[in-house]
Amino acid sequence: MDEATGFPTPRILPYGTKSLAVGSINTSSDASLATTVTFDTPVFVENNKQYCFVVKPDGNNTDTKIWVSIIGGTDITTNAPIYKNHGMGDLLISSTDRLWTPFTKEDIKCVIYRAQFSSSTGSIAYKSANTEFLSANNFKSTFLDGETVFVSNAVVTVTSGATVNASLSNSIIVSTVNAQSAFSVGETIYISSNTQTITDTATITALPNTTNIRVSANISFVDNNGTIGKLAGNGAFTGLVEYVNTDTNDLYITNSTANSTVNFNTGNTQTLIIGKSSRARANLVSVDNVTYSVVVPQFSISRPPGTFVEFTLNGTPLNSFTRESLDTPVQNDIELELVDFERRVLSRSNEITSASGNNSVELVASIVTLDNRISPVFGDLKKNLLVIKNDISTGNTLIANNETFPGGNTHVTSKYISRKVVLAEGQDAEDLEVYLTASKPANTEIYVYAKVLGAEDSESFDDKYWSLMEQVTDSSTVTSKVSTNENTEFRYRLPANTAANIANVKTASRNSNNSNIIRYHTLAGAPVDNFKNFAIKIVMTSDGTHLIPRISDMRAIALQI
């Protein structure tokens, strides 16, 4: 209600709308029968504010009538005189929902109920959705977001020669199999064109003879060399397309109807995923899982004063199919790094075949109220658990060495490369040190590389090798894996070596036979003992995605000796 005018506003409270079918409306000639309106969830209102309810008949039906009381009249049910208004409100009517006319002596006959919750505590368990994380290939045509997909039974019944002609497109002629023995009426099948760019699905309605298959729908293409197969679960094994990336061969399907009899693990590379609307298809490669090490609960919650909500997470360790024994407290809309171990969300088919059908993730919201008239409210607008995997490579000597090549190791995912620094004229340097302010938990590593180019070196800077620097700070220095903001300074410099050991070596080292002045060799083999240009590269690795190093500051100092 508008506090200034006392008239209704267009704003409707959340979940404050309810539509009643005609058959659920009670009528009587003496106002003795009530029609109960129960909202889908309690509608919360604030103290000391005015609200109203509005009754709107479908199509503004003028035959709709509501019992009212009028001061000075007689109650038709009890014959008692009416000498005061009912409650504190006013009756208003409008034909436009904009202009309202008050009838101060009249009131709608009604009873308004408030919720009274039977318990002061409760819980809601949110479980991993029935999602399949699939790798697929041989994508033919384009799947549509949200479309229904069918799954084949991994057997191509008719491998070639299925003919669909324009004159009878709901009939398929086959010559390579006996249609009456290979198929049955009522079976759901797919029919692919010779190029496989169109795949239709249909139900067999008749098998007139050994070469003829009649189906429930017209086939959308004409072909004389198509293929036919059967759908898993006779077409009952379905899902909805959630995500497709043909570059990475990812195909994610939600609302999977997989069960212990029919699931993706009962298939093979002949298993097809078929789009109902797009008529696209792809071959199943593998049934995967999603690794995560960071979680963010994302829920729309209304929490009146005196109510409380606490979340706990129970996940599945990376190398297990059984959920962990202890719950982890998490907070709504706050990112939490799970630094103890990696976890994973299993595909629904993997939950069925390897986890006895148990969900691989469970998020429990525990609810408490101090007043039985109020409760936290969870909305449908946002109810997700965002899981994040840190994209970091596993550290090993091969990675460290491969990064010295001019192009580096393209498989390393976490790296930083600075821009090329050009020193001022006459300020050519002879040594280089790097300082990092960083968090580096145990089982993580930070590799620092330098690339240098001397003023007399006419070769391209891009063709120069990266030189792995050594950590001067004690190698046992680590930071807390729990306190991710705990930082320590790490110092790096180029390794020292003798002139003989670095002869014709293209990476840079400190020449111990020449006052530790940096030396590298050109691609042609000429030695260079100073540099005017340099760049820094940092590569971060970890034994697992749940632990990662962090760098908050880098300083590179070019020195003259």
C-alpha positions in Angstrom: 0.0 0.0 0.0 1.1 3.6 -0.6 1.7 5.0 2.9 0.8 8.5 1.7 -2.4 7.8 -0.2 -3.6 4.6 1.4 -4.2 3.1 -2.0 -2.7 -0.1 -3.5 0.5 0.0 -5.5 1.4 -2.3 -8.5 4.0 -4.1 -6.4 3.1 -7.7 -5.5 4.9 -9.4 -2.7 7.1 -12.4 -3.5 5.0 -15.6 -3.8 1.9 -13.4 -3.2 -0.1 -14.5 -6.2 -2.5 -17.5 -6.3 -5.0 -18.5 -9.0 -8.0 -20.7 -8.1 -9.9 -22.9 -10.5 -13.6 -22.4 -10.7 -14.3 -25.8 -9.1 -12.4 -24.9 -6.0 -14.5 -21.8 -5.3 -17.3 -22.4 -2.7 -20.6 -20.5 -3.0 -23.6 -20.2 -0.7 -26.8 -18.1 -0.4 -26.1 -17.2 3.2 -22.3 -16.5 3.3 -21.7 -19.7 5.3 -19.2 -21.3 3.1 -15.7 -20.0 2.8 -13.2 -20.4 -0.1 -9.7 -21.0 1.3 -6.8 -19.5 -0.6 -3.5 -21.1 0.3 -0.4 -19.5 -1.1 2.4 -21.8 -2.3 4.6 -20.5 0.5 4.0 -18.2 3.4 3.9 -14.5 2.3 6.1 -12.4 4.6 5.1 -8.9 5.6 6.8 -6.2 7.6 5.6 -4.9 10.9 4.0 -1.4 10.9 3.3 -1.4 7.2 0.0 -1.5 5.4 -0.8 -4.3 2.9 -3.9 -5.3 0.9 -5.2 -8.3 -1.0 -6.8 -8.0 -4.4 -9.5 -10.3 -5.8 -9.4 -10.4 -9.6 -11.8 -12.6 -11.6 -10.5 -14.1 -14.8 -11.5 -11.9 -17.8 -12.9 -9.3 -15.3 -16.1 -11.5 -15.1 -18.9 -9.2 -13.9 -20.8 -12.2 -12.5 -18.2 -12.7 -9.8 -19.6 -11.7 -6.4 -18.0 -11.5 -2.9 -19.9 -11.3 0.4 -19.4 -7.9 2.2 -20.7 -6.3 5.4 -22.3 -2.8 5.5 -22.5 -0.7 8.6 -26.2 -0.5 9.5 -27.1 -3.7 7.7 -27.8 -7.2 9.0 -25.5 -10.2 9.0 -27.2 -12.7 6.6 -25.7 -15.7 8.4 -26.5 -14.7 12.1 -29.2 -12.0 11.6 -27.1 -9.8 14.0 -26.9 -6.1 13.2 -23.7 -4.7 11.8 -22.7 -1.6 13.7 -18.9 -1.4 13.1 -16.2 -2.1 10.5 -14.5 -5.5 10.4 -10.9 -5.1 11.4 -8.8 -2.0 10.5 -8.9 -2.0 6.7 -11.0 -0.4 4.0 -12.8 -1.8 1.0 -11.6 -0.3 -2.3 -12.7 -1.2 -5.8 -11.1 -0.4 -9.2 -11.8 -1.2 -12.8 -8.2 -0.4 -13.9 -5.9 -1.4 -11.0 -4.8 2.2 -11.0 -7.7 4.4 -9.7 -9.3 3.2 -6.6 -12.6 4.2 -4.9 -12.9 3.6 -1.1 -16.1 2.3 0.5 -15.5 3.2 4.1 -18.7 1.6 5.4 -18.2 -1.7 3.7 -15.8 -4.7 4.3 -15.1 -7.9 2.6 -16.1 -10.9 4.7 -12.8 -12.7 5.2 -10.5 -14.4 7.7 -6.7 -13.9 7.4 -4.5 -16.6 8.9 -0.9 -16.2 9.9 1.6 -19.1 9.8 2.6 -20.8 13.0 5.5 -23.2 12.5 5.4 -26.4 14.3 9.2 -26.7 14.9 11.9 -24.2 15.8 14.5 -26.2 13.8 14.7 -27.9 10.4 17.0 -28.7 7.5 17.0 -28.8 3.7 19.3 -31.2 1.9 20.4 -30.1 -1.6 22.0 -32.9 -3.6 24.0 -33.0 -6.8 21.7 -32.8 -9.8 21.3 -35.7 -12.2 24.0 -34.4 -14.6 26.2 -36.4 -17.0 29.6 -34.9 -17.7 30.4 -36.6 -21.1 33.2 -36.5 -23.5 32.0 -37.0 -27.1 33.2 -36.8 -30.7 31.9 -37.0 -34.2 29.5 -34.1 -33.6 27.1 -33.9 -36.5 25.0 -30.7 -36.7 24.5 -28.4 -33.7 22.7 -29.3 -30.4 20.3 -26.8 -29.0 20.6 -25.5 -25.4 18.0 -27.2 -23.2 16.7 -29.6 -25.8 15.8 -33.2 -25.0 18.3 -35.8 -26.0 17.9 -39.5 -26.5 20.5 -42.2 -26.2 21.1 -45.2 -28.5 21.6 -48.7 -27.2 25.1 -48.8 -28.7 24.1 -51.2 -31.5 23.6 -50.1 -35.1 20.9 -52.6 -36.3 20.9 -51.5 -39.9 24.4 -50.3 -40.9 23.5 -49.2 -44.4 20.9 -49.3 -47.2 17.9 -47.9 -45.2 15.7 -46.1 -47.7 13.4 -43.2 -47.0 11.5 -41.9 -50.1 9.6 -38.7 -50.5 6.3 -40.4 -51.4 6.0 -42.3 -48.1 8.2 -40.7 -45.6 6.8 -42.5 -42.6 7.9 -45.8 -44.1 11.4 -47.2 -44.2 12.6 -49.8 -46.7 15.4 -52.1 -45.5 17.3 -54.8 -47.4 20.2 -55.8 -45.2 18.1 -57.3 -42.3 14.8 -59.0 -41.8 12.7 -56.1 -40.4 10.2 -58.4 -38.7 12.9 -60.3 -36.8 15.2 -57.4 -36.1 12.5 -55.0 -34.8 9.2 -55.0 -32.9 6.1 -52.9 -33.1 6.3 -50.3 -30.3 10.1 -50.0 -30.3 11.6 -46.5 -30.5 14.4 -46.2 -33.1 16.6 -43.6 -34.7 17.1 -43.1 -38.4 20.3 -41.3 -39.6 20.9 -40.0 -43.1 23.9 -41.3 -45.0 26.0 -38.2 -44.0 24.7 -38.5 -40.4 23.9 -34.8 -40.4 20.3 -35.5 -39.7 19.0 -38.1 -37.2 15.3 -38.6 -36.5 13.6 -40.6 -33.8 10.3 -42.4 -34.1 8.2 -45.3 -32.8 7.5 -48.3 -34.9 3.8 -48.6 -35.6 3.8 -51.6 -38.0 6.0 -54.2 -39.7 4.0 -55.1 -42.9 6.7 -57.4 -44.2 10.4 -58.3 -43.9 11.6 -55.2 -45.7 9.1 -52.5 -44.5 9.1 -50.5 -41.3 6.2 -48.1 -40.6 6.9 -45.3 -38.0 4.9 -42.8 -36.0 6.2 -39.7 -37.6 7.4 -38.6 -41.0 11.1 -38.8 -41.5 12.5 -35.3 -42.2 14.9 -36.4 -45.0 15.0 -38.5 -48.1 17.9 -41.0 -48.4 18.6 -44.4 -49.9 21.6 -45.3 -47.7 20.6 -44.5 -44.1 21.3 -46.3 -40.8 18.9 -47.4 -38.1 19.4 -48.3 -34.4 17.3 -48.6 -31.3 17.1 -46.2 -28.4 18.2 -47.2 -24.9 15.3 -47.8 -22.6 13.1 -47.8 -25.6 13.4 -44.0 -25.7 12.9 -43.5 -21.9 16.6 -42.8 -21.3 16.7 -39.0 -21.8 18.2 -35.8 -20.6 18.5 -32.1 -21.4 21.4 -30.4 -23.1 23.2 -28.1 -20.6 26.5 -27.4 -22.2 28.3 -28.2 -25.5 31.8 -27.4 -26.6 32.9 -29.2 -29.7 36.4 -27.8 -29.4 37.0 -29.6 -26.1 34.5 -32.5 -26.9 32.5 -31.6 -23.8 28.8 -32.5 -23.7 27.0 -32.0 -20.4 23.5 -33.4 -19.9 21.2 -32.5 -17.0 18.0 -34.2 -15.8 19.4 -37.6 -16.7 17.0 -40.4 -16.3 19.8 -43.0 -16.0 19.1 -45.9 -13.7 20.8 -49.2 -12.8 19.5 -50.9 -16.0 20.1 -48.1 -18.5 22.9 -45.6 -18.1 25.9 -44.3 -20.0 28.3 -46.9 -18.5 26.3 -49.7 -20.2 27.2 -48.2 -23.6 30.4 -47.9 -25.7 31.8 -45.7 -28.5 28.9 -46.7 -30.7 26.5 -45.1 -28.2 24.9 -42.0 -29.8 23.5 -38.9 -28.1 20.7 -37.6 -30.3 19.0 -34.2 -30.2 15.2 -34.4 -30.4 14.7 -31.0 -31.9 18.1 -30.3 -33.6 18.4 -33.9 -34.9 22.1 -33.6 -34.1 24.2 -36.5 -32.9 27.5 -37.3 -31.3 29.3 -40.4 -30.3 30.0 -41.1 -26.6 33.7 -41.3 -25.7 33.7 -41.4 -21.9 31.6 -40.7 -18.8 33.6 -38.2 -16.7 33.5 -36.4 -13.4 34.2 -32.8 -12.4 37.0 -32.0 -9.9 36.7 -29.0 -7.6 38.6 -27.3 -4.9 36.6 -24.2 -4.3 32.8 -23.9 -3.5 30.4 -21.0 -3.3 26.8 -21.7 -2.1 24.5 -19.4 -4.0 21.0 -19.2 -2.6 18.3 -16.5 -2.4 17.3 -16.5 1.2 15.1 -14.1 3.2 16.2 -14.2 6.9 13.8 -12.3 9.2 15.4 -11.2 12.5 15.6 -14.0 15.0 16.1 -16.7 12.3 19.4 -18.4 11.4 20.7 -20.5 8.5 23.9 -22.6 8.5 25.3 -24.6 5.6 27.4 -27.7 5.6 29.0 -29.5 2.6 29.6 -33.2 2.3 31.5 -34.1 -0.9 33.3 -37.0 -2.5 37.1 -37.2 -2.3 38.9 -37.3 -5.7 39.9 -40.9 -5.6 36.8 -42.3 -4.0 33.2 -43.0 -4.7 32.1 -42.6 -1.1 31.3 -39.2 0.4 33.6 -38.0 3.2 32.8 -38.8 6.8 32.9 -35.2 8.1 30.9 -32.1 7.0 32.6 -28.9 6.1 30.9 -25.6 7.2 30.3 -23.2 4.3 28.6 -19.8 4.1 26.1 -18.5 1.5 27.6 -16.4 -1.2 31.1 -16.7 0.3 33.9 -18.5 -1.5 35.5 -21.3 0.4 38.8 -22.9 -0.6 38.9 -26.6 0.3 42.6 -27.0 1.1 42.4 -30.4 2.8 42.0 -32.5 -0.4 40.4 -32.4 -3.9 36.8 -33.4 -4.4 34.7 -34.3 -7.4 31.1 -34.3 -8.7 30.3 -37.7 -10.3 28.3 -38.0 -13.4 24.9 -39.5 -12.5 25.7 -42.7 -14.4 28.9 -43.0 -12.3 26.9 -42.4 -9.1 24.6 -45.3 -10.1 27.3 -47.8 -11.1 30.0 -46.9 -8.6 28.4 -45.2 -5.7 25.2 -47.3 -5.2 23.1 -44.5 -6.6 24.1 -42.1 -3.8 24.6 -38.4 -4.8 28.3 -37.4 -4.8 27.5 -33.9 -3.3 25.2 -33.0 -0.5 24.7 -29.4 0.9 22.6 -29.2 4.0 21.0 -26.0 5.2 20.2 -26.1 8.9 17.4 -23.7 9.9 16.7 -22.2 13.3 14.0 -19.7 14.4 13.4 -18.1 17.8 9.8 -17.3 17.0 7.2 -19.8 15.7 5.6 -17.1 13.6 8.6 -16.5 11.3 11.1 -18.6 9.4 13.9 -18.2 6.8 12.6 -18.5 3.3 14.5 -20.1 0.4 13.5 -18.7 -3.0 13.6 -20.5 -6.4 15.4 -17.6 -8.0 18.9 -18.8 -7.0 19.7 -22.2 -5.6 23.1 -23.3 -6.7 26.4 -24.6 -5.5 29.1 -23.1 -7.6 32.1 -25.5 -7.7 35.5 -24.2 -9.1 38.6 -26.1 -10.0 41.9 -24.3 -9.8 43.6 -24.6 -13.2 47.2 -25.5 -12.3 49.7 -28.0 -13.6 51.3 -30.7 -11.7 55.0 -29.8 -11.0 57.9 -31.9 -12.2 61.4 -31.6 -13.6 60.1 -32.0 -17.2 57.9 -29.0 -16.9 60.7 -26.9 -15.4 63.1 -27.8 -18.2 60.6 -27.5 -21.1 59.8 -23.9 -20.0 63.4 -22.9 -21.0 62.6 -23.2 -24.7 61.7 -20.0 -26.4 58.0 -21.0 -26.8 57.8 -22.6 -23.4 55.6 -25.6 -22.5 52.1 -25.0 -24.0 50.7 -27.6 -21.5 51.4 -25.5 -18.5 48.3 -23.6 -17.5 49.4 -21.3 -14.7 52.1 -18.9 -15.8 52.8 -15.1 -16.0 55.1 -13.5 -18.5 56.1 -9.9 -18.1 56.5 -7.4 -20.9 60.0 -6.9 -22.3 62.0 -4.3 -20.2 64.4 -2.1 -22.1 67.1 -0.6 -19.9 68.1 3.0 -20.4 71.0 3.9 -22.7 74.3 3.1 -21.1 72.7 1.2 -18.3 73.3 -2.3 -19.7 73.2 -4.8 -16.8 75.4 -7.7 -15.8 73.2 -9.6 -13.2 69.5 -10.0 -12.4 67.6 -10.8 -9.3 63.9 -11.3 -8.7 61.9 -10.9 -5.4 58.4 -12.3 -5.0 56.0 -11.6 -2.2 54.1 -14.9 -2.3 52.1 -17.5 -0.5 53.6 -20.9 -1.2 52.1 -23.9 0.7 53.9 -27.2 1.0 53.6 -29.3 -2.2 53.4 -26.3 -4.4 56.2 -24.7 -6.4 57.0 -21.4 -8.1 59.5 -21.4 -10.9 61.0 -18.1 -12.1 62.7 -17.7 -15.5 64.5 -14.8 -17.1 65.1 -14.0 -20.8 67.9 -11.6 -21.7 69.2 -9.9 -24.8 72.5 -8.0 -25.1 72.7 -4.7 -26.9 75.2 -6.2 -29.4 73.0 -9.3 -30.1 71.1 -8.7 -33.3 69.0 -11.9 -32.9 65.3 -11.6 -32.1 64.3 -11.4 -28.4 61.5 -13.9 -29.0 64.0 -16.5 -30.1 66.0 -16.4 -26.9 65.8 -19.2 -24.4 64.3 -18.7 -20.9 66.8 -19.3 -18.1 65.5 -21.1 -14.9 66.5 -19.0 -11.9 67.4 -20.6 -8.6 65.6 -19.9 -5.3 68.0 -18.2 -2.9 65.5 -18.3 0.0 65.8 -21.5 2.0 64.0 -24.3 -0.1 62.2 -25.5 3.0 60.3 -22.1 3.3 56.6 -22.7 3.0 53.5 -20.8 4.1 50.2 -21.9 5.7 47.8 -23.7 3.4 44.9 -22.5 5.6 45.8 -18.8 5.9 46.0 -18.0 2.2 46.9 -14.4 2.9 50.1 -15.3 4.7 53.0 -14.1 2.5 56.7 -14.5 2.5 59.5 -12.9 0.4 61.2 -15.3 -2.0 64.5 -14.3 -3.7 65.7 -15.7 -7.0 68.8 -15.3 -9.1 70.5 -17.0 -12.1 72.6 -20.0 -11.2 76.4 -19.7 -11.1 78.6 -21.8 -13.4 82.1 -21.9 -14.8 82.9 -20.6 -18.3 83.7 -24.2 -19.4 80.4 -25.5 -18.3 78.4 -22.8 -20.0 80.3 -22.9 -23.3 77.8 -22.5 -26.2 74.9 -22.7 -23.7 72.0 -20.6 -24.8 70.5 -20.1 -21.4 72.0 -17.4 -19.1 74.1 -18.2 -16.0 76.4 -16.2 -13.7 80.0 -16.8 -15.0 82.0 -17.7 -11.9 85.2 -17.1 -13.9 84.2 -13.5 -14.6 83.0 -12.0 -11.4 79.6 -13.7 -11.7 78.7 -11.5 -14.7 75.8 -13.1 -16.7 76.8 -14.9 -19.8 74.7 -16.6 -22.5 75.4 -17.6 -26.1 73.6 -16.5 -29.2 72.0 -19.1 -31.5 75.1 -18.7 -33.6 77.2 -19.6 -30.6 78.7 -16.2 -29.8 79.1 -15.4 -26.0 77.3 -12.3 -24.6 78.3 -11.0 -21.2 75.7 -8.3 -20.5 72.1 -7.5 -21.4 69.9 -4.5 -22.3 66.6 -6.2 -22.6 64.9 -8.7 -20.2 61.6 -10.3 -19.3 60.5 -12.5 -16.4 58.3 -15.6 -16.5 56.7 -17.2 -13.5 55.3 -20.7 -13.6 53.2 -22.1 -10.7 52.6 -25.8 -10.1 51.1 -28.0 -7.4 50.6 -31.6 -6.5 46.8 -31.0 -6.5 44.3 -28.4 -7.5 43.2 -27.8 -3.9 46.6 -26.2 -3.0 47.9 -23.2 -5.1 50.7 -20.7 -4.7 49.7 -17.0 -4.9 51.9 -14.0 -5.8 51.0 -10.6 -4.7 54.1 -8.7 -5.7 57.1 -9.1 -8.1 60.3 -7.0 -8.2 63.0 -7.5 -10.8 66.3 -5.7 -10.3 68.9 -5.5 -13.1 72.4 -5.0 -11.5 75.8 -3.8 -12.6 78.8 -5.5 -11.0 
